[in-house]
Amino acid sequence: MEQPRRRTNAYYLPPEIRDEEIAPAQVITDPRPGHGTVYIHKGRNLEREIVWAATWVDEMPGGQTAGVAGIEGTRDEVLRWARSRPAAALVVPVEREPYWIPAPDNDDEIDL
């Protein structure tokens, strides 16, 4: 069995916590088919340009996340990706409550 990593060379930490074990990196898996919500929205890429985006979030009871997947790209790429995900719901944003509504069946009606 592999030994857990420790903070033995972390000279910048207080002496009492230098030898503590380092927690393993959190692994976020893909969402489960038939679960979660795909959110179609606009975001910003690394160059701060506005782009189309979609995020599939699979939430479990108690606020835990079972999986996350996403895409950024052109309108057509994002809508194609979002429609191909086997999520429980597909939603788009609106300005007033409830802030997210089911996406229309026709992609021509989706304009963010």
DSSP file with accessible surface (Angstrom, degrees, kcal/mol):
  #  RESIDUE AA STRUCTURE BP1 BP2  ACC     N-H-->O    O-->H-N    N-H-->O    O-->H-N    TCO  KAPPA ALPHA  PHI   PSI    X-CA   Y-CA   Z-CA
    1    1 A M              0   0  231      0, 0.0     2,-0.1     0, 0.0     0, 0.0   0.000 360.0 360.0 360.0 139.0    0.0    0.0    0.0
    2    2 A E        -     0   0  168      1,-0.1     3,-0.1     3,-0.0     0, 0.0  -0.425 360.0-118.4 -72.1 137.5    1.3    3.4   -0.9
    3    3 A Q        -     0   0  150     -2,-0.1    -1,-0.1     1,-0.1     3,-0.1  -0.540  33.3-109.0 -73.5 139.7    2.4    5.7    1.9
    4    4 A P        -     0   0   52      0, 0.0     2,-0.1     0, 0.0    -1,-0.1  -0.369  36.9-104.8 -67.5 148.2    0.4    8.9    2.3
    5    5 A R        -     0   0  160     17,-0.4    17,-2.8    -3,-0.1     2,-0.3  -0.443  38.7-158.6 -70.4 147.1    2.2   12.1    1.3
    6    6 A R  B     -A   21   0A 104     15,-0.3     2,-0.8    -2,-0.1     3,-0.4  -0.894  27.1-119.2-127.1 159.2    3.3   14.3    4.2
    7    7 A R    >   +     0   0   85     13,-1.8     3,-1.3    -2,-0.3    13,-0.2  -0.230  62.5 136.0 -88.1  45.9    4.2   17.9    4.5
    8    8 A T  T 3  S+     0   0   82     -2,-0.8    -1,-0.2     1,-0.3    11,-0.1   0.819  72.9  42.1 -69.2 -29.6    7.7   17.2    5.7
    9    9 A N  T 3  S+     0   0  140     -3,-0.4     2,-1.9     1,-0.1    -1,-0.3   0.241  79.3 113.5-100.8  14.6    9.4   19.8    3.5
   10   10 A A    X   +     0   0    7     -3,-1.3     3,-2.1     8,-0.3    -1,-0.1  -0.476  33.4 164.9 -86.4  69.2    6.8   22.5    4.1
   11   11 A Y  T 3   +     0   0  182     -2,-1.9    -1,-0.2     1,-0.3     7,-0.1   0.715  68.1  65.7 -59.4 -22.0    9.2   24.8    6.0
   12   12 A Y  T 3  S+     0   0  168     -3,-0.2    -1,-0.3     2,-0.1    -2,-0.1   0.597  88.5  84.1 -80.0 -10.0    6.8   27.7    5.6
   13   13 A L  S <  S-     0   0   35     -3,-2.1     5,-0.1    -6,-0.1     0, 0.0  -0.560  96.5 -88.3 -90.2 156.9    4.2   26.0    7.8
   14   14 A P    >>  -     0   0   59      0, 0.0     3,-1.8     0, 0.0     4,-0.5  -0.333  42.2-114.8 -58.9 143.5    4.1   26.2   11.6
   15   15 A P  G >4 S+     0   0   89      0, 0.0     3,-1.0     0, 0.0     4,-0.4   0.834 110.2  64.8 -53.7 -32.6    6.1   23.3   13.1
   16   16 A E  G 34 S+     0   0  150      1,-0.2     3,-0.1     2,-0.1    -3,-0.0   0.700 110.4  35.4 -70.6 -15.4    3.1   21.6   14.6
   17   17 A I  G X4 S+     0   0   51     -3,-1.8     3,-1.2     1,-0.1    -1,-0.2   0.378  87.3  98.7-117.6   9.5    1.5   20.8   11.3
   18   18 A R  T << S+     0   0   90     -3,-1.0    -8,-0.3    -4,-0.5    -2,-0.1   0.808  86.6  44.5 -67.5 -29.5    4.6   20.1    9.1
   19   19 A D  T 3  S+     0   0   97     -4,-0.4    -1,-0.3   -13,-0.1   -11,-0.1   0.281  85.0 123.2-101.6  13.0    4.4   16.3    9.4
   20   20 A E    <   -     0   0   92     -3,-1.2   -13,-1.8   -13,-0.2     2,-0.1  -0.380  69.5-100.2 -71.3 153.7    0.6   16.0    8.8
   21   21 A E  B     -A    6   0A 106    -15,-0.2     2,-0.5   -14,-0.1   -15,-0.3  -0.413  31.9-125.4 -70.3 147.3   -0.7   13.8    6.0
   22   22 A I        -     0   0   44    -17,-2.8   -17,-0.4    -2,-0.1     3,-0.1  -0.835  26.5-119.4 -94.7 129.2   -1.7   15.6    2.8
   23   23 A A        -     0   0   79     -2,-0.5     3,-0.1     1,-0.1    -1,-0.0  -0.356  33.2-105.7 -66.2 142.8   -5.3   14.8    1.7
   24   24 A P        -     0   0  122      0, 0.0    -1,-0.1     0, 0.0     3,-0.1  -0.313  45.7 -87.5 -65.9 155.1   -5.5   13.1   -1.7
   25   25 A A        -     0   0   90      1,-0.1     2,-0.3    -3,-0.1    -3,-0.0  -0.354  47.0-107.5 -62.8 141.2   -6.8   15.3   -4.5
   26   26 A Q        -     0   0  167     -3,-0.1     2,-0.6     1,-0.0    -1,-0.1  -0.552  30.0-147.0 -72.3 132.1  -10.6   15.3   -4.9
   27   27 A V        -     0   0  122     -2,-0.3     2,-0.6    -3,-0.1    -1,-0.0  -0.905   9.1-164.2-103.6 121.4  -11.7   13.3   -7.9
   28   28 A I        -     0   0   97     -2,-0.6    39,-0.1    40,-0.0    38,-0.1  -0.934  14.5-158.5-106.6 118.7  -14.9   14.6   -9.6
   29   29 A T  B     -b   67   0B  79     -2,-0.6    39,-1.5    37,-0.6     3,-0.1  -0.239  29.1 -78.3 -87.0 178.5  -16.3   12.0  -11.9
   30   30 A D        -     0   0  127     37,-0.2    -1,-0.2     1,-0.1    39,-0.1  -0.434  59.4 -92.4 -71.2 151.5  -18.7   12.3  -14.8
   31   31 A P        -     0   0    8      0, 0.0    -1,-0.1     0, 0.0    37,-0.1  -0.255  44.2-103.7 -62.3 155.4  -22.3   12.8  -14.0
   32   32 A R    >   -     0   0   92     35,-0.1     3,-1.8     1,-0.1    35,-0.1  -0.630  39.0-104.4 -81.8 135.1  -24.5    9.8  -13.8
   33   33 A P  T 3  S+     0   0   94      0, 0.0    54,-0.2     0, 0.0     3,-0.1  -0.309 107.2  22.0 -57.3 138.2  -26.8    9.1  -16.8
   34   34 A G  T 3  S+     0   0   49     52,-4.3     2,-0.3     1,-0.3    53,-0.2   0.484 111.8  90.3  83.0   2.4  -30.4   10.0  -16.0
   35   35 A H    <   +     0   0   81     -3,-1.8    -1,-0.3    51,-0.3    53,-0.1  -0.870  66.2  19.6-126.0 162.2  -29.4   12.3  -13.2
   36   36 A G  S    S-     0   0   15     -2,-0.3    53,-1.2    23,-0.2    52,-1.2  -0.071  75.1 -79.3  79.1-177.4  -28.6   16.0  -12.8
   37   37 A T  E     -Cd  57  89B  33     20,-2.3    20,-2.7    51,-0.2     2,-0.6  -0.982  21.1-141.9-130.9 137.8  -29.2   19.1  -14.8
   38   38 A V  E     -Cd  56  90B   1     51,-2.7    53,-2.8    -2,-0.4     2,-0.6  -0.904  20.3-158.4 -98.4 119.8  -27.6   20.5  -17.9
   39   39 A Y  E     -Cd  55  91B  57     16,-3.2    16,-2.1    -2,-0.6     2,-0.5  -0.898   1.1-158.5-100.3 119.3  -27.4   24.3  -17.6
   40   40 A I  E     +C   54   0B   0     51,-2.6     2,-0.3    -2,-0.6    14,-0.2  -0.860  35.8 134.3 -95.4 127.4  -27.1   26.2  -21.0
   41   41 A H  E     -C   53   0B  44     12,-3.0    12,-2.9    -2,-0.5     2,-0.4  -0.904  53.3 -95.9-155.9 179.4  -25.6   29.6  -20.4
   42   42 A K  E     +C   52   0B  91     -2,-0.3    10,-0.2    10,-0.2     2,-0.2  -0.869  43.4 163.1-108.0 148.1  -23.1   32.2  -21.6
   43   43 A G  E     -C   51   0B  21      8,-2.9     8,-2.8    -2,-0.4     2,-0.4  -0.731  35.9 -95.5-142.3-167.3  -19.7   32.5  -19.9
   44   44 A R  E     -C   50   0B 126      6,-0.2     6,-0.2    -2,-0.2     2,-0.0  -0.974  28.1-144.3-123.7 137.9  -16.3   34.0  -20.6
   45   45 A N    >   -     0   0   28      4,-2.3     3,-2.2    -2,-0.4     6,-0.0  -0.165  44.9 -81.0 -85.4-173.3  -13.3   32.1  -22.0
   46   46 A L  T 3  S+     0   0  165      1,-0.3    -1,-0.1     2,-0.1    -2,-0.0   0.765 132.6  54.9 -63.7 -24.8   -9.7   32.7  -21.0
   47   47 A E  T 3  S-     0   0  129      2,-0.1    -1,-0.3     1,-0.0     3,-0.1   0.297 118.8-113.1 -89.2   8.8   -9.5   35.7  -23.3
   48   48 A R    <   +     0   0  168     -3,-2.2     2,-0.3     1,-0.2    -2,-0.1   0.687  69.7 143.9  68.3  20.6  -12.5   37.2  -21.4
   49   49 A E        -     0   0  113      1,-0.1    -4,-2.3     0, 0.0     2,-0.3  -0.686  58.1-107.9 -87.4 146.1  -14.7   36.9  -24.5
   50   50 A I  E     +C   44   0B 103     -2,-0.3     2,-0.3    -6,-0.2    -6,-0.2  -0.576  48.6 171.4 -75.3 129.1  -18.3   35.9  -24.1
   51   51 A V  E     -C   43   0B  26     -8,-2.8    -8,-2.9    -2,-0.3     2,-0.2  -0.920  37.5-100.9-133.6 160.6  -18.9   32.4  -25.3
   52   52 A W  E     +CE  42  73B  30     21,-1.3    21,-2.2    -2,-0.3     2,-0.3  -0.583  47.5 175.4 -77.0 146.0  -21.8   29.9  -25.2
   53   53 A A  E     -CE  41  72B   4    -12,-2.9   -12,-3.0    -2,-0.2     2,-0.3  -0.978  20.9-162.5-149.3 158.4  -21.3   27.2  -22.5
   54   54 A A  E     -CE  40  71B   0     17,-2.2    17,-2.2    -2,-0.3     2,-0.4  -0.990   5.8-166.1-143.8 141.2  -23.2   24.3  -20.9
   55   55 A T  E     -CE  39  70B  42    -16,-2.1   -16,-3.2    -2,-0.3     2,-0.7  -0.996   8.8-155.0-131.7 127.5  -22.6   22.6  -17.6
   56   56 A W  E     -CE  38  69B  13     13,-3.5    13,-2.0    -2,-0.4     2,-0.5  -0.910  17.7-174.4-102.6 114.9  -24.0   19.2  -16.5
   57   57 A V  E     -CE  37  68B  25    -20,-2.7   -20,-2.3    -2,-0.7     2,-0.8  -0.956  12.9-162.7-115.8 123.5  -24.1   19.1  -12.7
   58   58 A D  E     - E   0  67B   1      9,-2.9     8,-3.1    -2,-0.5     9,-1.3  -0.895  17.9-171.8-105.5 101.0  -25.2   15.8  -11.0
   59   59 A E  E     - E   0  65B 120     -2,-0.8     6,-0.2     6,-0.2   -23,-0.2  -0.773   8.1-154.7 -98.8 143.5  -26.1   16.8   -7.4
   60   60 A M    >   -     0   0   81      4,-3.5     3,-1.1    -2,-0.4     4,-0.4  -0.692  39.1 -76.7-106.9 162.8  -26.9   14.3   -4.7
   61   61 A P  G >  S+     0   0  127      0, 0.0     3,-0.6     0, 0.0    -1,-0.1  -0.236 117.1  37.4 -55.8 144.5  -29.0   14.9   -1.6
   62   62 A G  G 3  S-     0   0   79      1,-0.2    -3,-0.0    -3,-0.1    -2,-0.0   0.561 129.5 -75.7  88.7   7.5  -27.3   16.9    1.1
   63   63 A G  G <  S+     0   0   66     -3,-1.1    -1,-0.2     1,-0.3     2,-0.1   0.520  88.9 141.4  84.5   3.1  -25.5   19.2   -1.4
   64   64 A Q    <   -     0   0  132     -3,-0.6    -4,-3.5    -4,-0.4     2,-0.5  -0.495  46.3-134.0 -77.3 150.7  -22.9   16.7   -2.5
   65   65 A T  E     - E   0  59B  68     -6,-0.2    -6,-0.2    -2,-0.1     3,-0.1  -0.924  18.1-174.2-108.6 126.5  -21.9   16.7   -6.1
   66   66 A A  E     -     0   0B  19     -8,-3.1   -37,-0.6    -2,-0.5     2,-0.3   0.746  68.7 -16.9 -88.1 -26.7  -21.6   13.3   -7.9
   67   67 A G  E     -bE  29  58B   0     -9,-1.3    -9,-2.9   -39,-0.1     2,-0.3  -0.957  50.3-157.6-174.8 155.0  -20.2   14.6  -11.1
   68   68 A V  E     + E   0  57B  59    -39,-1.5     2,-0.3    -2,-0.3   -11,-0.2  -0.998  13.6 169.3-142.4 138.6  -19.7   17.7  -13.3
   69   69 A A  E     + E   0  56B  22    -13,-2.0   -13,-3.5    -2,-0.3     2,-0.3  -0.979  10.7 168.6-143.5 153.2  -19.1   18.0  -17.1
   70   70 A G  E     - E   0  55B  50     -2,-0.3     2,-0.3   -15,-0.2   -15,-0.2  -0.985  17.9-157.4-160.0 170.5  -19.0   21.0  -19.3
   71   71 A I  E     - E   0  54B  49    -17,-2.2   -17,-2.2    -2,-0.3     2,-0.3  -0.987   2.4-162.5-151.4 149.1  -18.3   22.6  -22.6
   72   72 A E  E     + E   0  53B 108     -2,-0.3     2,-0.3   -19,-0.2   -19,-0.2  -0.979  42.8  91.5-127.8 146.4  -17.6   26.0  -24.1
   73   73 A G  E    S- E   0  52B  21    -21,-2.2   -21,-1.3    -2,-0.3    -2,-0.0  -0.981  70.6 -16.7 168.4-154.4  -17.8   26.8  -27.8
   74   74 A T     >  -     0   0   76     -2,-0.3     4,-2.6   -23,-0.1     5,-0.3  -0.286  66.4-104.1 -74.6 165.6  -20.1   28.0  -30.5
   75   75 A R  H  > S+     0   0   64      1,-0.2     4,-2.6     2,-0.2     5,-0.2   0.933 122.0  47.3 -55.5 -48.6  -23.8   28.1  -30.1
   76   76 A D  H  > S+     0   0  100      1,-0.2     4,-2.4     2,-0.2     5,-0.2   0.906 111.9  49.5 -63.8 -42.6  -24.3   25.0  -32.3
   77   77 A E  H  > S+     0   0   88      2,-0.2     4,-2.4     1,-0.2    -1,-0.2   0.930 114.1  45.4 -61.3 -45.4  -21.5   23.0  -30.5
   78   78 A V  H  X S+     0   0    0     -4,-2.6     4,-3.0     2,-0.2     5,-0.2   0.931 114.1  46.9 -67.6 -45.1  -22.9   23.8  -27.1
   79   79 A L  H  X S+     0   0    2     -4,-2.6     4,-2.5    -5,-0.3     5,-0.2   0.911 112.8  50.3 -65.3 -38.8  -26.5   23.0  -28.0
   80   80 A R  H  X S+     0   0  164     -4,-2.4     4,-1.3    -5,-0.2    -1,-0.2   0.938 113.8  45.5 -61.9 -45.5  -25.5   19.8  -29.7
   81   81 A W  H  X S+     0   0   39     -4,-2.4     4,-0.6    -5,-0.2     3,-0.3   0.939 113.3  49.6 -63.3 -46.8  -23.5   18.7  -26.7
   82   82 A A  H >< S+     0   0    2     -4,-3.0     3,-1.0     1,-0.2     5,-0.3   0.911 110.8  49.1 -62.0 -42.2  -26.2   19.7  -24.2
   83   83 A R  H 3< S+     0   0   87     -4,-2.5    -1,-0.2     1,-0.2    -2,-0.2   0.778 107.4  56.6 -68.9 -24.7  -28.9   17.8  -26.1
   84   84 A S  H 3< S+     0   0   66     -4,-1.3    -1,-0.2    -3,-0.3    -2,-0.2   0.569  84.3  99.2 -85.6  -7.8  -26.7   14.7  -26.3
   85   85 A R  S << S-     0   0   84     -3,-1.0     2,-1.3    -4,-0.6   -47,-0.1  -0.623  73.4-135.7 -80.3 136.5  -26.3   14.4  -22.5
   86   86 A P        +     0   0   70      0, 0.0   -52,-4.3     0, 0.0   -51,-0.3  -0.255  52.8 147.7 -85.4  50.8  -28.6   11.9  -20.8
   87   87 A A        -     0   0   26     -2,-1.3   -51,-0.2    -5,-0.3   -50,-0.2  -0.383  59.4-120.7 -82.6 165.2  -29.4   14.3  -17.9
   88   88 A A  S    S+     0   0   73    -52,-1.2     2,-0.3     1,-0.2   -51,-0.2   0.791  93.7  17.5 -74.9 -28.3  -32.7   14.4  -16.1
   89   89 A A  E     -d   37   0B  40    -53,-1.2   -51,-2.7   -54,-0.1     2,-0.4  -0.993  56.2-157.2-146.7 152.4  -33.3   18.1  -17.1
   90   90 A L  E     +d   38   0B  35     -2,-0.3    13,-2.8   -53,-0.2     2,-0.3  -0.995  28.0 177.6-130.1 119.2  -32.1   20.7  -19.6
   91   91 A V  E     -dF  39 102B  18    -53,-2.8   -51,-2.6    -2,-0.4    -2,-0.0  -0.881  20.6-158.7-129.7 158.1  -32.5   24.3  -18.6
   92   92 A V  E     - F   0 101B  12      9,-2.5     9,-2.5    -2,-0.3   -51,-0.1  -0.925  33.0-100.7-127.9 156.4  -31.9   27.9  -19.8
   93   93 A P  E     - F   0 100B  50      0, 0.0     2,-0.3     0, 0.0     7,-0.3  -0.429  31.0-171.9 -80.3 151.4  -31.7   31.1  -17.8
   94   94 A V        -     0   0   51      5,-1.7    18,-0.0     2,-0.2     0, 0.0  -0.930  31.9-118.8-132.6 160.0  -34.4   33.7  -17.4
   95   95 A E  S    S+     0   0  178     -2,-0.3     2,-0.2     2,-0.1    -1,-0.0   0.743  92.0  46.6 -73.9 -25.0  -34.2   37.2  -15.8
   96   96 A R  S >  S-     0   0  186      1,-0.1     3,-2.6     3,-0.0    -2,-0.2  -0.706  99.6 -33.7-115.1 168.3  -36.8   36.6  -13.1
   97   97 A E  T 3  S+     0   0  155      1,-0.4    -1,-0.1    -2,-0.2    -2,-0.1  -0.263 123.4  34.9 -54.3 138.9  -37.6   33.8  -10.7
   98   98 A P  T 3  S-     0   0   94      0, 0.0    -1,-0.4     0, 0.0     2,-0.3  -0.958  85.0-159.2 -88.6   9.0  -37.2   30.8  -10.9
   99   99 A Y  S <  S+     0   0  122     -3,-2.6    -5,-1.7    -6,-0.1     2,-0.4   0.124  72.5  59.1  72.4 -23.0  -34.1   32.0  -12.9
  100  100 A W  E     +F   93   0B  94     -2,-0.3   -61,-0.0    -7,-0.3    -9,-0.0  -0.993  64.0 175.8-134.7 129.7  -33.9   28.6  -14.8
  101  101 A I  E     -F   92   0B  66     -9,-2.5    -9,-2.5    -2,-0.4     0, 0.0  -0.900  43.2 -80.2-127.4 159.7  -36.6   27.1  -16.9
  102  102 A P  E     -F   91   0B 106      0, 0.0   -11,-0.3     0, 0.0     3,-0.1  -0.300  54.5-108.7 -57.7 139.3  -36.8   24.0  -19.1
  103  103 A A        -     0   0   12    -13,-2.8   -13,-0.1     1,-0.1     4,-0.1  -0.447  36.1-105.2 -68.5 141.7  -35.2   24.5  -22.5
  104  104 A P        -     0   0   34      0, 0.0    -1,-0.1     0, 0.0     6,-0.1  -0.289  22.7-122.7 -62.1 154.7  -37.5   24.7  -25.4
  105  105 A D  S    S+     0   0  158     -3,-0.1     2,-0.6     1,-0.1    -2,-0.1   0.816  97.8  68.8 -68.2 -29.4  -37.6   21.7  -27.7
  106  106 A N  S >  S-     0   0   73      1,-0.1     3,-1.8     2,-0.0     4,-0.2  -0.812  72.9-151.2 -96.6 121.9  -36.6   23.8  -30.7
  107  107 A D  G >  S+     0   0   48     -2,-0.6     3,-1.7     1,-0.3    -1,-0.1   0.776  93.7  69.5 -62.5 -25.6  -33.0   25.2  -30.6
  108  108 A D  G 3  S+     0   0  132      1,-0.3    -1,-0.3    -3,-0.0    -3,-0.0   0.749  93.9  57.5 -64.8 -19.9  -34.2   28.2  -32.7
  109  109 A E  G <  S+     0   0  130     -3,-1.8     2,-0.7    -5,-0.0    -1,-0.3   0.489  86.1  92.4 -88.1  -3.9  -36.1   29.4  -29.7
  110  110 A I    <   +     0   0    3     -3,-1.7     2,-0.3    -4,-0.2    -7,-0.0  -0.831  44.0 150.7 -96.6 111.3  -33.0   29.4  -27.5
  111  111 A D              0   0  138     -2,-0.7    -3,-0.0     0, 0.0    -4,-0.0  -0.886 360.0 360.0-141.6 106.9  -31.3   32.9  -27.5
  112  112 A L              0   0   61     -2,-0.3   -18,-0.1   -71,-0.1   -71,-0.0  -0.603 360.0 360.0 -87.0 360.0  -29.4   33.9  -24.5
